[in-house]
């Protein structure tokens, strides 16, 4: 996860960190980053999708019909996503 987070563009990483790691409400994140609530929500959603894509590209997980990641993590020594 750390490698995937590092690769996220700052514009997505910062709102996600404040919301999902620090536990701020999305309105608080928007206020802190001086952007609209809708922009903040969209960037957090985009960050989550990029993280899921990173897990699929790197670790061999797949998305099921409900949109959840499933499978067993398969570490790749030559992974360009998390290394």
mmCIF file as gemmi writes it, N, C-alpha and C atoms, coordinates in Angstrom:
data_model
loop_
_atom_site.group_PDB
_atom_site.id
_atom_site.type_symbol
_atom_site.label_atom_id
_atom_site.label_alt_id
_atom_site.label_comp_id
_atom_site.label_asym_id
_atom_site.label_entity_id
_atom_site.label_seq_id
_atom_site.pdbx_PDB_ins_code
_atom_site.Cartn_x
_atom_site.Cartn_y
_atom_site.Cartn_z
_atom_site.occupancy
_atom_site.B_iso_or_equiv
_atom_site.pdbx_formal_charge
_atom_site.auth_seq_id
_atom_site.auth_asym_id
_atom_site.pdbx_PDB_model_num
ATOM 1 N N . UNK Axp A 1 ? 0.83 -1.199 0 1 0 ? 1 A 1
ATOM 2 C CA . UNK Axp A 1 ? 0 0 0 1 0 ? 1 A 1
ATOM 3 C C . UNK Axp A 1 ? 0.869 1.256 0 1 0 ? 1 A 1
ATOM 4 N N . UNK Axp A 2 ? 1.958 1.223 0.763 1 0 ? 2 A 1
ATOM 5 C CA . UNK Axp A 2 ? 2.814 2.398 0.866 1 0 ? 2 A 1
ATOM 6 C C . UNK Axp A 2 ? 3.33 2.844 -0.503 1 0 ? 2 A 1
ATOM 7 N N . UNK Axp A 3 ? 3.77 1.886 -1.318 1 0 ? 3 A 1
ATOM 8 C CA . UNK Axp A 3 ? 4.271 2.214 -2.641 1 0 ? 3 A 1
ATOM 9 C C . UNK Axp A 3 ? 3.193 2.782 -3.548 1 0 ? 3 A 1
ATOM 10 N N . UNK Axp A 4 ? 2.002 2.237 -3.449 1 0 ? 4 A 1
ATOM 11 C CA . UNK Axp A 4 ? 0.884 2.724 -4.258 1 0 ? 4 A 1
ATOM 12 C C . UNK Axp A 4 ? 0.525 4.15 -3.842 1 0 ? 4 A 1
ATOM 13 N N . UNK Axp A 5 ? 0.492 4.396 -2.535 1 0 ? 5 A 1
ATOM 14 C CA . UNK Axp A 5 ? 0.185 5.747 -2.045 1 0 ? 5 A 1
ATOM 15 C C . UNK Axp A 5 ? 1.235 6.756 -2.486 1 0 ? 5 A 1
ATOM 16 N N . UNK Axp A 6 ? 2.499 6.359 -2.456 1 0 ? 6 A 1
ATOM 17 C CA . UNK Axp A 6 ? 3.58 7.267 -2.873 1 0 ? 6 A 1
ATOM 18 C C . UNK Axp A 6 ? 3.443 7.67 -4.333 1 0 ? 6 A 1
ATOM 19 N N . UNK Axp A 7 ? 2.918 6.764 -5.146 1 0 ? 7 A 1
ATOM 20 C CA . UNK Axp A 7 ? 2.784 7.034 -6.586 1 0 ? 7 A 1
ATOM 21 C C . UNK Axp A 7 ? 1.56 7.879 -6.927 1 0 ? 7 A 1
ATOM 22 N N . UNK Axp A 8 ? 0.644 8.041 -5.971 1 0 ? 8 A 1
ATOM 23 C CA . UNK Axp A 8 ? -0.533 8.875 -6.24 1 0 ? 8 A 1
ATOM 24 C C . UNK Axp A 8 ? -0.105 10.321 -6.433 1 0 ? 8 A 1
ATOM 25 N N . UNK Axp A 9 ? -0.68 10.997 -7.418 1 0 ? 9 A 1
ATOM 26 C CA . UNK Axp A 9 ? -0.413 12.433 -7.541 1 0 ? 9 A 1
ATOM 27 C C . UNK Axp A 9 ? -0.854 13.158 -6.27 1 0 ? 9 A 1
ATOM 28 N N . UNK Axp A 10 ? -0.103 14.174 -5.888 1 0 ? 10 A 1
ATOM 29 C CA . UNK Axp A 10 ? -0.343 14.93 -4.656 1 0 ? 10 A 1
ATOM 30 C C . UNK Axp A 10 ? -1.785 15.439 -4.57 1 0 ? 10 A 1
ATOM 31 N N . UNK Axp A 11 ? -2.356 15.834 -5.712 1 0 ? 11 A 1
ATOM 32 C CA . UNK Axp A 11 ? -3.721 16.378 -5.702 1 0 ? 11 A 1
ATOM 33 C C . UNK Axp A 11 ? -4.751 15.343 -5.264 1 0 ? 11 A 1
ATOM 34 N N . UNK Axp A 12 ? -4.414 14.051 -5.388 1 0 ? 12 A 1
ATOM 35 C CA . UNK Axp A 12 ? -5.297 12.991 -4.912 1 0 ? 12 A 1
ATOM 36 C C . UNK Axp A 12 ? -4.852 12.472 -3.55 1 0 ? 12 A 1
ATOM 37 N N . UNK Axp A 13 ? -3.551 12.395 -3.339 1 0 ? 13 A 1
ATOM 38 C CA . UNK Axp A 13 ? -3.002 11.836 -2.105 1 0 ? 13 A 1
ATOM 39 C C . UNK Axp A 13 ? -3.382 12.681 -0.881 1 0 ? 13 A 1
ATOM 40 N N . UNK Axp A 14 ? -3.281 14.003 -0.995 1 0 ? 14 A 1
ATOM 41 C CA . UNK Axp A 14 ? -3.549 14.873 0.155 1 0 ? 14 A 1
ATOM 42 C C . UNK Axp A 14 ? -4.992 14.77 0.66 1 0 ? 14 A 1
ATOM 43 N N . UNK Axp A 15 ? -5.998 14.904 -0.203 1 0 ? 15 A 1
ATOM 44 C CA . UNK Axp A 15 ? -7.37 14.776 0.306 1 0 ? 15 A 1
ATOM 45 C C . UNK Axp A 15 ? -7.661 13.383 0.873 1 0 ? 15 A 1
ATOM 46 N N . UNK Axp A 16 ? -7.125 12.348 0.229 1 0 ? 16 A 1
ATOM 47 C CA . UNK Axp A 16 ? -7.332 10.984 0.709 1 0 ? 16 A 1
ATOM 48 C C . UNK Axp A 16 ? -6.704 10.81 2.085 1 0 ? 16 A 1
ATOM 49 N N . UNK Axp A 17 ? -5.476 11.294 2.259 1 0 ? 17 A 1
ATOM 50 C CA . UNK Axp A 17 ? -4.789 11.188 3.544 1 0 ? 17 A 1
ATOM 51 C C . UNK Axp A 17 ? -5.583 11.882 4.642 1 0 ? 17 A 1
ATOM 52 N N . UNK Axp A 18 ? -6.025 13.096 4.378 1 0 ? 18 A 1
ATOM 53 C CA . UNK Axp A 18 ? -6.762 13.845 5.39 1 0 ? 18 A 1
ATOM 54 C C . UNK Axp A 18 ? -8.085 13.173 5.744 1 0 ? 18 A 1
ATOM 55 N N . UNK Axp A 19 ? -8.739 12.616 4.748 1 0 ? 19 A 1
ATOM 56 C CA . UNK Axp A 19 ? -10.045 11.993 4.956 1 0 ? 19 A 1
ATOM 57 C C . UNK Axp A 19 ? -9.932 10.581 5.542 1 0 ? 19 A 1
ATOM 58 N N . UNK Axp A 20 ? -9.208 9.716 4.85 1 0 ? 20 A 1
ATOM 59 C CA . UNK Axp A 20 ? -9.217 8.3 5.206 1 0 ? 20 A 1
ATOM 60 C C . UNK Axp A 20 ? -8.182 7.916 6.261 1 0 ? 20 A 1
ATOM 61 N N . UNK Axp A 21 ? -7.104 8.669 6.383 1 0 ? 21 A 1
ATOM 62 C CA . UNK Axp A 21 ? -6.079 8.339 7.37 1 0 ? 21 A 1
ATOM 63 C C . UNK Axp A 21 ? -6.255 9.19 8.64 1 0 ? 21 A 1
ATOM 64 N N . UNK Axp A 22 ? -6.388 10.501 8.456 1 0 ? 22 A 1
ATOM 65 C CA . UNK Axp A 22 ? -6.539 11.383 9.616 1 0 ? 22 A 1
ATOM 66 C C . UNK Axp A 22 ? -7.976 11.426 10.14 1 0 ? 22 A 1
ATOM 67 N N . UNK Axp A 23 ? -8.94 11.007 9.326 1 0 ? 23 A 1
ATOM 68 C CA . UNK Axp A 23 ? -10.32 10.91 9.777 1 0 ? 23 A 1
ATOM 69 C C . UNK Axp A 23 ? -11.12 12.204 9.744 1 0 ? 23 A 1
ATOM 70 N N . UNK Axp A 24 ? -10.642 13.194 8.975 1 0 ? 24 A 1
ATOM 71 C CA . UNK Axp A 24 ? -11.402 14.434 8.859 1 0 ? 24 A 1
ATOM 72 C C . UNK Axp A 24 ? -12.645 14.211 8.002 1 0 ? 24 A 1
ATOM 73 N N . UNK Axp A 25 ? -13.68 14.967 8.275 1 0 ? 25 A 1
ATOM 74 C CA . UNK Axp A 25 ? -14.867 14.937 7.413 1 0 ? 25 A 1
ATOM 75 C C . UNK Axp A 25 ? -14.501 15.602 6.094 1 0 ? 25 A 1
ATOM 76 N N . UNK Axp A 26 ? -15.186 15.199 5.048 1 0 ? 26 A 1
ATOM 77 C CA . UNK Axp A 26 ? -14.831 15.71 3.725 1 0 ? 26 A 1
ATOM 78 C C . UNK Axp A 26 ? -14.989 17.227 3.641 1 0 ? 26 A 1
ATOM 79 N N . UNK Axp A 27 ? -15.948 17.797 4.335 1 0 ? 27 A 1
ATOM 80 C CA . UNK Axp A 27 ? -16.095 19.254 4.347 1 0 ? 27 A 1
ATOM 81 C C . UNK Axp A 27 ? -14.881 19.897 5.017 1 0 ? 27 A 1
ATOM 82 N N . UNK Axp A 28 ? -14.372 19.289 6.073 1 0 ? 28 A 1
ATOM 83 C CA . UNK Axp A 28 ? -13.172 19.804 6.743 1 0 ? 28 A 1
ATOM 84 C C . UNK Axp A 28 ? -11.958 19.726 5.82 1 0 ? 28 A 1
ATOM 85 N N . UNK Axp A 29 ? -11.864 18.637 5.065 1 0 ? 29 A 1
ATOM 86 C CA . UNK Axp A 29 ? -10.773 18.487 4.096 1 0 ? 29 A 1
ATOM 87 C C . UNK Axp A 29 ? -10.874 19.587 3.054 1 0 ? 29 A 1
ATOM 88 N N . UNK Axp A 30 ? -12.073 19.804 2.53 1 0 ? 30 A 1
ATOM 89 C CA . UNK Axp A 30 ? -12.288 20.848 1.522 1 0 ? 30 A 1
ATOM 90 C C . UNK Axp A 30 ? -11.875 22.211 2.061 1 0 ? 30 A 1
ATOM 91 N N . UNK Axp A 31 ? -12.271 22.518 3.283 1 0 ? 31 A 1
ATOM 92 C CA . UNK Axp A 31 ? -11.914 23.795 3.893 1 0 ? 31 A 1
ATOM 93 C C . UNK Axp A 31 ? -10.402 23.923 4.043 1 0 ? 31 A 1
ATOM 94 N N . UNK Axp A 32 ? -9.766 22.87 4.523 1 0 ? 32 A 1
ATOM 95 C CA . UNK Axp A 32 ? -8.322 22.906 4.742 1 0 ? 32 A 1
ATOM 96 C C . UNK Axp A 32 ? -7.562 23.073 3.435 1 0 ? 32 A 1
ATOM 97 N N . UNK Axp A 33 ? -8.043 22.424 2.372 1 0 ? 33 A 1
ATOM 98 C CA . UNK Axp A 33 ? -7.359 22.494 1.083 1 0 ? 33 A 1
ATOM 99 C C . UNK Axp A 33 ? -7.86 23.656 0.214 1 0 ? 33 A 1
ATOM 100 N N . UNK Axp A 34 ? -8.813 24.409 0.756 1 0 ? 34 A 1
ATOM 101 C CA . UNK Axp A 34 ? -9.374 25.572 0.053 1 0 ? 34 A 1
ATOM 102 C C . UNK Axp A 34 ? -9.912 25.198 -1.333 1 0 ? 34 A 1
ATOM 103 N N . UNK Axp A 35 ? -10.778 24.19 -1.321 1 0 ? 35 A 1
ATOM 104 C CA . UNK Axp A 35 ? -11.445 23.769 -2.549 1 0 ? 35 A 1
ATOM 105 C C . UNK Axp A 35 ? -12.889 23.417 -2.225 1 0 ? 35 A 1
ATOM 106 N N . UNK Axp A 36 ? -13.687 23.289 -3.253 1 0 ? 36 A 1
ATOM 107 C CA . UNK Axp A 36 ? -15.104 22.99 -3.025 1 0 ? 36 A 1
ATOM 108 C C . UNK Axp A 36 ? -15.278 21.561 -2.51 1 0 ? 36 A 1
ATOM 109 N N . UNK Axp A 37 ? -16.402 21.33 -1.859 1 0 ? 37 A 1
ATOM 110 C CA . UNK Axp A 37 ? -16.71 19.996 -1.365 1 0 ? 37 A 1
ATOM 111 C C . UNK Axp A 37 ? -16.812 19.001 -2.511 1 0 ? 37 A 1
ATOM 112 N N . UNK Axp A 38 ? -17.435 19.396 -3.609 1 0 ? 38 A 1
ATOM 113 C CA . UNK Axp A 38 ? -17.578 18.467 -4.738 1 0 ? 38 A 1
ATOM 114 C C . UNK Axp A 38 ? -16.217 18.106 -5.332 1 0 ? 38 A 1
ATOM 115 N N . UNK Axp A 39 ? -15.295 19.056 -5.397 1 0 ? 39 A 1
ATOM 116 C CA . UNK Axp A 39 ? -13.944 18.774 -5.886 1 0 ? 39 A 1
ATOM 117 C C . UNK Axp A 39 ? -13.243 17.804 -4.947 1 0 ? 39 A 1
ATOM 118 N N . UNK Axp A 40 ? -13.378 18.038 -3.662 1 0 ? 40 A 1
ATOM 119 C CA . UNK Axp A 40 ? -12.743 17.172 -2.663 1 0 ? 40 A 1
ATOM 120 C C . UNK Axp A 40 ? -13.283 15.75 -2.754 1 0 ? 40 A 1
ATOM 121 N N . UNK Axp A 41 ? -14.602 15.628 -2.836 1 0 ? 41 A 1
ATOM 122 C CA . UNK Axp A 41 ? -15.21 14.3 -2.943 1 0 ? 41 A 1
ATOM 123 C C . UNK Axp A 41 ? -14.715 13.567 -4.179 1 0 ? 41 A 1
ATOM 124 N N . UNK Axp A 42 ? -14.657 14.273 -5.282 1 0 ? 42 A 1
ATOM 125 C CA . UNK Axp A 42 ? -14.234 13.662 -6.531 1 0 ? 42 A 1
ATOM 126 C C . UNK Axp A 42 ? -12.77 13.226 -6.474 1 0 ? 42 A 1
ATOM 127 N N . UNK Axp A 43 ? -11.919 14.023 -5.829 1 0 ? 43 A 1
ATOM 128 C CA . UNK Axp A 43 ? -10.502 13.656 -5.729 1 0 ? 43 A 1
ATOM 129 C C . UNK Axp A 43 ? -10.305 12.457 -4.803 1 0 ? 43 A 1
ATOM 130 N N . UNK Axp A 44 ? -11.078 12.376 -3.745 1 0 ? 44 A 1
ATOM 131 C CA . UNK Axp A 44 ? -10.987 11.225 -2.845 1 0 ? 44 A 1
ATOM 132 C C . UNK Axp A 44 ? -11.438 9.961 -3.568 1 0 ? 44 A 1
ATOM 133 N N . UNK Axp A 45 ? -12.538 10.049 -4.296 1 0 ? 45 A 1
ATOM 134 C CA . UNK Axp A 45 ? -13.025 8.89 -5.059 1 0 ? 45 A 1
ATOM 135 C C . UNK Axp A 45 ? -12.001 8.46 -6.107 1 0 ? 45 A 1
ATOM 136 N N . UNK Axp A 46 ? -11.417 9.422 -6.79 1 0 ? 46 A 1
ATOM 137 C CA . UNK Axp A 46 ? -10.399 9.121 -7.806 1 0 ? 46 A 1
ATOM 138 C C . UNK Axp A 46 ? -9.189 8.452 -7.157 1 0 ? 46 A 1
ATOM 139 N N . UNK Axp A 47 ? -8.773 8.945 -6.001 1 0 ? 47 A 1
ATOM 140 C CA . UNK Axp A 47 ? -7.642 8.344 -5.289 1 0 ? 47 A 1
ATOM 141 C C . UNK Axp A 47 ? -7.946 6.9 -4.925 1 0 ? 47 A 1
ATOM 142 N N . UNK Axp A 48 ? -9.138 6.64 -4.448 1 0 ? 48 A 1
ATOM 143 C CA . UNK Axp A 48 ? -9.517 5.271 -4.073 1 0 ? 48 A 1
ATOM 144 C C . UNK Axp A 48 ? -9.494 4.35 -5.286 1 0 ? 48 A 1
ATOM 145 N N . UNK Axp A 49 ? -9.957 4.86 -6.419 1 0 ? 49 A 1
ATOM 146 C CA . UNK Axp A 49 ? -9.938 4.054 -7.648 1 0 ? 49 A 1
ATOM 147 C C . UNK Axp A 49 ? -8.505 3.781 -8.102 1 0 ? 49 A 1
ATOM 148 N N . UNK Axp A 50 ? -7.635 4.775 -7.97 1 0 ? 50 A 1
ATOM 149 C CA . UNK Axp A 50 ? -6.236 4.588 -8.349 1 0 ? 50 A 1
ATOM 150 C C . UNK Axp A 50 ? -5.542 3.578 -7.427 1 0 ? 50 A 1
ATOM 151 N N . UNK Axp A 51 ? -5.899 3.593 -6.157 1 0 ? 51 A 1
ATOM 152 C CA . UNK Axp A 51 ? -5.336 2.608 -5.23 1 0 ? 51 A 1
ATOM 153 C C . UNK Axp A 51 ? -5.805 1.205 -5.614 1 0 ? 51 A 1
ATOM 154 N N . UNK Axp A 52 ? -7.081 1.056 -5.9 1 0 ? 52 A 1
ATOM 155 C CA . UNK Axp A 52 ? -7.612 -0.245 -6.317 1 0 ? 52 A 1
ATOM 156 C C . UNK Axp A 52 ? -6.924 -0.715 -7.596 1 0 ? 52 A 1
ATOM 157 N N . UNK Axp A 53 ? -6.741 0.193 -8.536 1 0 ? 53 A 1
ATOM 158 C CA . UNK Axp A 53 ? -6.05 -0.161 -9.788 1 0 ? 53 A 1
ATOM 159 C C . UNK Axp A 53 ? -4.619 -0.58 -9.499 1 0 ? 53 A 1
ATOM 160 N N . UNK Axp A 54 ? -3.969 0.102 -8.574 1 0 ? 54 A 1
ATOM 161 C CA . UNK Axp A 54 ? -2.611 -0.269 -8.186 1 0 ? 54 A 1
ATOM 162 C C . UNK Axp A 54 ? -2.55 -1.679 -7.635 1 0 ? 54 A 1
ATOM 163 N N . UNK Axp A 55 ? -3.515 -2.045 -6.792 1 0 ? 55 A 1
ATOM 164 C CA . UNK Axp A 55 ? -3.551 -3.399 -6.257 1 0 ? 55 A 1
ATOM 165 C C . UNK Axp A 55 ? -3.825 -4.419 -7.357 1 0 ? 55 A 1
ATOM 166 N N . UNK Axp A 56 ? -4.646 -4.072 -8.331 1 0 ? 56 A 1
ATOM 167 C CA . UNK Axp A 56 ? -4.921 -5.005 -9.425 1 0 ? 56 A 1
ATOM 168 C C . UNK Axp A 56 ? -3.69 -5.153 -10.321 1 0 ? 56 A 1
ATOM 169 N N . UNK Axp A 57 ? -3.026 -4.04 -10.636 1 0 ? 57 A 1
ATOM 170 C CA . UNK Axp A 57 ? -1.852 -4.077 -11.512 1 0 ? 57 A 1
ATOM 171 C C . UNK Axp A 57 ? -0.659 -4.742 -10.828 1 0 ? 57 A 1
ATOM 172 N N . UNK Axp A 58 ? -0.497 -4.478 -9.553 1 0 ? 58 A 1
ATOM 173 C CA . UNK Axp A 58 ? 0.693 -4.911 -8.837 1 0 ? 58 A 1
ATOM 174 C C . UNK Axp A 58 ? 0.534 -6.287 -8.204 1 0 ? 58 A 1
ATOM 175 N N . UNK Axp A 59 ? -0.563 -6.495 -7.549 1 0 ? 59 A 1
ATOM 176 C CA . UNK Axp A 59 ? -0.697 -7.653 -6.65 1 0 ? 59 A 1
ATOM 177 C C . UNK Axp A 59 ? -1.595 -8.757 -7.195 1 0 ? 59 A 1
ATOM 178 N N . UNK Axp A 60 ? -2.136 -8.582 -8.366 1 0 ? 60 A 1
ATOM 179 C CA . UNK Axp A 60 ? -2.955 -9.626 -8.962 1 0 ? 60 A 1
ATOM 180 C C . UNK Axp A 60 ? -4.368 -9.724 -8.426 1 0 ? 60 A 1
ATOM 181 N N . UNK Axp A 61 ? -4.829 -8.726 -7.677 1 0 ? 61 A 1
ATOM 182 C CA . UNK Axp A 61 ? -6.204 -8.751 -7.205 1 0 ? 61 A 1
ATOM 183 C C . UNK Axp A 61 ? -7.143 -8.403 -8.357 1 0 ? 61 A 1
ATOM 184 N N . UNK Axp A 62 ? -8.398 -8.794 -8.213 1 0 ? 62 A 1
ATOM 185 C CA . UNK Axp A 62 ? -9.401 -8.502 -9.23 1 0 ? 62 A 1
ATOM 186 C C . UNK Axp A 62 ? -10.605 -7.863 -8.568 1 0 ? 62 A 1
ATOM 187 N N . UNK Axp A 63 ? -11.401 -7.188 -9.379 1 0 ? 63 A 1
ATOM 188 C CA . UNK Axp A 63 ? -12.622 -6.56 -8.881 1 0 ? 63 A 1
ATOM 189 C C . UNK Axp A 63 ? -13.793 -7.491 -9.161 1 0 ? 63 A 1
ATOM 190 N N . UNK Axp A 64 ? -14.611 -7.759 -8.131 1 0 ? 64 A 1
ATOM 191 C CA . UNK Axp A 64 ? -15.778 -8.612 -8.349 1 0 ? 64 A 1
ATOM 192 C C . UNK Axp A 64 ? -16.961 -7.776 -8.823 1 0 ? 64 A 1
ATOM 193 N N . UNK Axp A 65 ? -18.105 -8.419 -9.014 1 0 ? 65 A 1
ATOM 194 C CA . UNK Axp A 65 ? -19.298 -7.739 -9.528 1 0 ? 65 A 1
ATOM 195 C C . UNK Axp A 65 ? -19.783 -6.619 -8.61 1 0 ? 65 A 1
ATOM 196 N N . UNK Axp A 66 ? -19.468 -6.711 -7.32 1 0 ? 66 A 1
ATOM 197 C CA . UNK Axp A 66 ? -19.873 -5.683 -6.36 1 0 ? 66 A 1
ATOM 198 C C . UNK Axp A 66 ? -18.868 -4.541 -6.26 1 0 ? 66 A 1
ATOM 199 N N . UNK Axp A 67 ? -17.778 -4.634 -7.02 1 0 ? 67 A 1
ATOM 200 C CA . UNK Axp A 67 ? -16.768 -3.588 -6.988 1 0 ? 67 A 1
ATOM 201 C C . UNK Axp A 67 ? -15.731 -3.743 -5.884 1 0 ? 67 A 1
ATOM 202 N N . UNK Axp A 68 ? -15.724 -4.92 -5.248 1 0 ? 68 A 1
ATOM 203 C CA . UNK Axp A 68 ? -14.749 -5.183 -4.188 1 0 ? 68 A 1
ATOM 204 C C . UNK Axp A 68 ? -13.535 -5.902 -4.756 1 0 ? 68 A 1
ATOM 205 N N . UNK Axp A 69 ? -12.363 -5.629 -4.174 1 0 ? 69 A 1
ATOM 206 C CA . UNK Axp A 69 ? -11.156 -6.333 -4.59 1 0 ? 69 A 1
ATOM 207 C C . UNK Axp A 69 ? -11.142 -7.715 -3.956 1 0 ? 69 A 1
ATOM 208 N N . UNK Axp A 70 ? -10.838 -8.727 -4.766 1 0 ? 70 A 1
ATOM 209 C CA . UNK Axp A 70 ? -10.797 -10.104 -4.288 1 0 ? 70 A 1
ATOM 210 C C . UNK Axp A 70 ? -9.547 -10.794 -4.829 1 0 ? 70 A 1
ATOM 211 N N . UNK Axp A 71 ? -9.176 -11.87 -4.165 1 0 ? 71 A 1
ATOM 212 C CA . UNK Axp A 71 ? -8.031 -12.661 -4.594 1 0 ? 71 A 1
ATOM 213 C C . UNK Axp A 71 ? -6.952 -12.667 -3.537 1 0 ? 71 A 1
ATOM 214 N N . UNK Axp A 72 ? -5.861 -13.329 -3.871 1 0 ? 72 A 1
ATOM 215 C CA . UNK Axp A 72 ? -4.724 -13.382 -2.968 1 0 ? 72 A 1
ATOM 216 C C . UNK Axp A 72 ? -3.626 -12.482 -3.5 1 0 ? 72 A 1
ATOM 217 N N . UNK Axp A 73 ? -2.984 -11.779 -2.604 1 0 ? 73 A 1
ATOM 218 C CA . UNK Axp A 73 ? -1.898 -10.883 -3.003 1 0 ? 73 A 1
ATOM 219 C C . UNK Axp A 73 ? -0.738 -11.717 -3.514 1 0 ? 73 A 1
ATOM 220 N N . UNK Axp A 74 ? -0.276 -11.36 -4.703 1 0 ? 74 A 1
ATOM 221 C CA . UNK Axp A 74 ? 0.846 -12.036 -5.328 1 0 ? 74 A 1
ATOM 222 C C . UNK Axp A 74 ? 1.935 -10.998 -5.569 1 0 ? 74 A 1
ATOM 223 N N . UNK Axp A 75 ? 2.902 -10.96 -4.668 1 0 ? 75 A 1
ATOM 224 C CA . UNK Axp A 75 ? 3.974 -9.979 -4.783 1 0 ? 75 A 1
ATOM 225 C C . UNK Axp A 75 ? 4.822 -10.274 -6.011 1 0 ? 75 A 1
ATOM 226 N N . UNK Axp A 76 ? 5.17 -9.212 -6.724 1 0 ? 76 A 1
ATOM 227 C CA . UNK Axp A 76 ? 6.009 -9.319 -7.903 1 0 ? 76 A 1
ATOM 228 C C . UNK Axp A 76 ? 7.329 -8.609 -7.605 1 0 ? 76 A 1
ATOM 229 N N . UNK Axp A 77 ? 8.418 -9.294 -7.791 1 0 ? 77 A 1
ATOM 230 C CA . UNK Axp A 77 ? 9.719 -8.69 -7.502 1 0 ? 77 A 1
ATOM 231 C C . UNK Axp A 77 ? 10.021 -7.51 -8.414 1 0 ? 77 A 1
ATOM 232 N N . UNK Axp A 78 ? 9.519 -7.546 -9.627 1 0 ? 78 A 1
ATOM 233 C CA . UNK Axp A 78 ? 9.817 -6.496 -10.604 1 0 ? 78 A 1
ATOM 234 C C . UNK Axp A 78 ? 8.675 -5.489 -10.737 1 0 ? 78 A 1
ATOM 235 N N . UNK Axp A 79 ? 7.838 -5.38 -9.702 1 0 ? 79 A 1
ATOM 236 C CA . UNK Axp A 79 ? 6.683 -4.493 -9.771 1 0 ? 79 A 1
ATOM 237 C C . UNK Axp A 79 ? 7.106 -3.048 -9.851 1 0 ? 79 A 1
ATOM 238 N N . UNK Axp A 80 ? 6.567 -2.341 -10.832 1 0 ? 80 A 1
ATOM 239 C CA . UNK Axp A 80 ? 6.867 -0.923 -11.003 1 0 ? 80 A 1
ATOM 240 C C . UNK Axp A 80 ? 5.88 -0.046 -10.228 1 0 ? 80 A 1
ATOM 241 N N . UNK Axp A 81 ? 4.836 -0.643 -9.689 1 0 ? 81 A 1
ATOM 242 C CA . UNK Axp A 81 ? 3.831 0.108 -8.939 1 0 ? 81 A 1
ATOM 243 C C . UNK Axp A 81 ? 4.276 0.315 -7.504 1 0 ? 81 A 1
ATOM 244 N N . UNK Axp A 82 ? 4.702 -0.731 -6.837 1 0 ? 82 A 1
ATOM 245 C CA . UNK Axp A 82 ? 4.993 -0.594 -5.4 1 0 ? 82 A 1
ATOM 246 C C . UNK Axp A 82 ? 6.479 -0.577 -5.059 1 0 ? 82 A 1
ATOM 247 N N . UNK Axp A 83 ? 7.327 -0.665 -6.037 1 0 ? 83 A 1
ATOM 248 C CA . UNK Axp A 83 ? 8.759 -0.634 -5.71 1 0 ? 83 A 1
ATOM 249 C C . UNK Axp A 83 ? 9.318 0.757 -5.805 1 0 ? 83 A 1
